[in-house]
């Protein structure tokens, strides 16, 4: 297991109007992990790293899933939605045929920390109606499993349903904290026929005997991975905090250009033309 584990260190980038992010998925090292397109981690106590936020910008052809570990942001979009994203909350936006939205900090000091995950849509859904859902912190169930605490944003775990169900990719998204010298075995059902990864946030995390440093993504499985019975996780002298994500692949061509992700170059050109001519929602 450990010999084939793929580690992807994060790359520090500037996005939006000058927000510092740490990107793993969606870089030259790991372009995609079907159905996942991008993972950005933002985490800073320096207002200069986040205060400019993400002013109005478009999306088409995929889902954005934002999870805020700490901080306060305001979402507005061309569908007329306004979401108040606070510590421990999340927002699910199916951009589909087109959305213009903004995500702006509502704080001028303190820590801003969280993730944005891009999830692909199958061709039949790319031009469907956009959708938006805000997930309040209290809507996310917490599972206590021996020496682990699991916040289940999406999917199911040990008979517990998460805050969100995605029938297209059967997404599993969990925020997990292992206590010091703790352990947790991930069952095979979380990975069979799926793409799966975890991302170390802080602390000392090991997958089998491989250390996962903070701000590093570890690919646990892809559609062609051999079957495994379970994946053992453990922590060292400090608690280990990480996210675990898995989903069923879509298996279709991916053609991406900035905020547009479609199946063909012609569809990308149409998206650009629609945006320039105000034909988005």
N, C-alpha and C positions, 0 to 999 in steps of 0.2 A: 504493500500500500504506500508506504512512505517514499519508496524509490521512484514511483511514478507520479507523486503529487506535484502539481505545477503551481509555483508561486509567482505572483505578479505584483511587484512593488508598485506603489502609487507614483504618479507623476504630478508635480505641482504645476497647475495651470491657472490662468486668469480667465474667468467667464463673465457673462452679463456685462455690467458696467464697470467691472473691475473687482469681482469677487474671487478670492483665492480658493481653489478647490484641489482636492487630491483625487486624481482619476486613475482607475485601474482598468476596468472594462471599457472598451472604446478607445484604446491606445494602439500604437503599432505592435505592442507586445501581445495584446489580446483584443482583436477588433470586435468580435462578437462571441457570444456563447448562447446560441439559439435556445430560447427566444429572447435573451437579454442583449441589449444593445449598448448600454452605457451605465456605469456606476460612478457617481461623484460623491466624495465625502468632503464636507466643509466643517472646519473645527478650529476656531480661533477666539481668543479674548481681545484681539486687536481690532477695534472698530474699522480701521482702514482696510482690513481683509474682507469685510462684508457689508459695510454701511451703504455702498452704492447700489447693492441689490441687483435685481433682474427686471429692468423696465420692460414695457410692452415688447413682446417678440412672438413669432408664430410657431406652430407645430402642425404637422400632418402625418398620419399613418402609424401612430404608435401611442402608447400609454406612458404618462409620467407618474411615478409614485414617489412622493416626497414624505420623509419621516424626520421629525424634528426631535432630537435628543434633548436639546436645551436651546432656549431662545424664544423669539416671537416674530412671526412674519405675517404679512397680509397678502392674500391672493385675490386678484380680480381678473375676470376674463370676458371675452366678447360674447359669451352665452348669458351674461348678466349675473354670474355667480360672484360672491364675495366670501372668502374663507379666512377665518382668523386662526392661524396655525400657531399653537402654543407648545410648550415643553411636553413631550410625550404624545403629541398628536400627529396625524398624518393626513395626506390628501391624495386622492386618486383622480387623475384627469385623463379620460380617453379622448385624445385629440381627434382621432378619426379623420373626417374630411377637412377639418381645419379649425383651429382655435388661436386667438391672439390673447396672451395673458401676461400678467406681471406678478412678481413675487418680491415684495419689498420689506426690509427689516423694520420692525416697530420698536427698536431699541437702539440706543446710541452708545451703550457700553455693556460690558459683561460678555459672557461666552455665547457664541452662536455655533451650534453643532448639529449635524444631521446628514442625511443622505438624499440623493435623488437617483432613482433607478428608472431607466428607460426599458420598456417591455414592448416587443414587436407585436403587431396585429397581423392576422392572416389576411390574404388578399381580399377575401369577401367582406372584411370588416373595415378596410382602410378608408372607404368613402361612406361609411355609415354615420349616423348622427353622433355628435360629441356628447360626452357625459362627464359629470363632476360629482365627487362625493368627498365630504369632509369627515374624517374619523376623529372623534374626540378622545382624549386620553383614557377616560373612563370606559370607553367602548372596547378597548383592547384587553382581552382576557389575559390573566397571569396564571401560569401553571408552575407549581412548585414541585420539582422532581428530584427527590433526594437532595443533592447539594447544588442543584441548578435552579435558576429562576428564568422562566421563559415567557416573554411577552409575545403573544401570537397575533401578528398583524393580519396575516392571510393564511388560508389553508386549514388543515386539521392536524392535530397532534394528540395522541393518546385519547382519542374520542372527543376531544374538545375542538369546537369550531372557532376559527379566528374571526377578527372583526370584518374581514372581507373575503368574498368568494369570487374567484375568477374562472368562469366556465371554459374560457378559451385556452388557457395555459395551465390551469389547476395550480396556480402559484402558491408556494409556501414561502412565508417571510416571517422569520422569528428573530427577536432581539433576546440574546441569551447571556446570562452572567453565571459563571461558574465560581463557587466559593474557593478559597485557597486550598490547594491540594485536592481539588475536586475532580470528578470524572463524569463522563456522560457518553453513552454509546448511541450513535445515530442508527436507527434501524434501516434495513435495506429498502423498505417501502418508500422511504423519502427520496430514493435515488434511481429506482428501477425505471429505465427508459426515459430518464430526465437529465437535464443539465442542472448542476448544483455547484454552489460555491459558498465559502464563508469569508468574512472580512474581519480582521482583527482590529478592534478599536483601542483597547488598552489592556495592560496586564500580560501575563505569560500564558500563552495558549499553545498546546501541542496537539497535532493530529497524528495519532500513532506516536512515532518518535521524532516527528518533524516539528520544529519550532516555527510558529507563525508570528512574525513580528507585527506590532501595531502598524496600521496603514498599509497592510499587505493583503491581497486577495489570494485565496487558495482554491483552485479548481478541484472539486471533489469528484465530479463525474460529468460526462458528456454523453450524447446519445450512443456513441460507439464504445463506451467504457465497459469492461468486463463486469459481470455481476459480482456483488460483494455482499457478505452477510450483514456486516455492520461496520461503522467507522468509529473508532474510539477517540474521544477527546479528553484532554486533561489539562489542569492548570498547575502552576508552580506555587511559589510562596505568596504570590499576589492573586487576587481575583482576576479572572479572564472575562473580558467583555467583548462580544462579537455579534455580528448578524449572520444568519444562515438563510440562504435563498435557494429555491429549486423550482423548476417548471418544465412542462412538457414542450419539446421543440416543435416548431411550426414546419420546418423543412421546406421553406420557399426561398427564392432568390431575394437578396437584400441589396437595394441600391439606395445609398444615403447621400444627402447633400445638406450639410448643416442641420437645420431643424426639421427637415423633411426626410422620411424613410418610406420608400415605396418598393415595388418589385421590378420596375423597369426604368430606364433613362427617360423614356417618353413621359412617364408618369411624374417624374421629378420635374421635367420641364413644364408640365402642366401645372404642377403645384406652385412653381415660381411665378408663372404667368397669372394664376388665380390670385396669389397674394399681392402681386404688383397692381392688379386691377380690382382690388378690394372685393374679391369674391369669397373670402373666408367668412365664417360665421361672425 
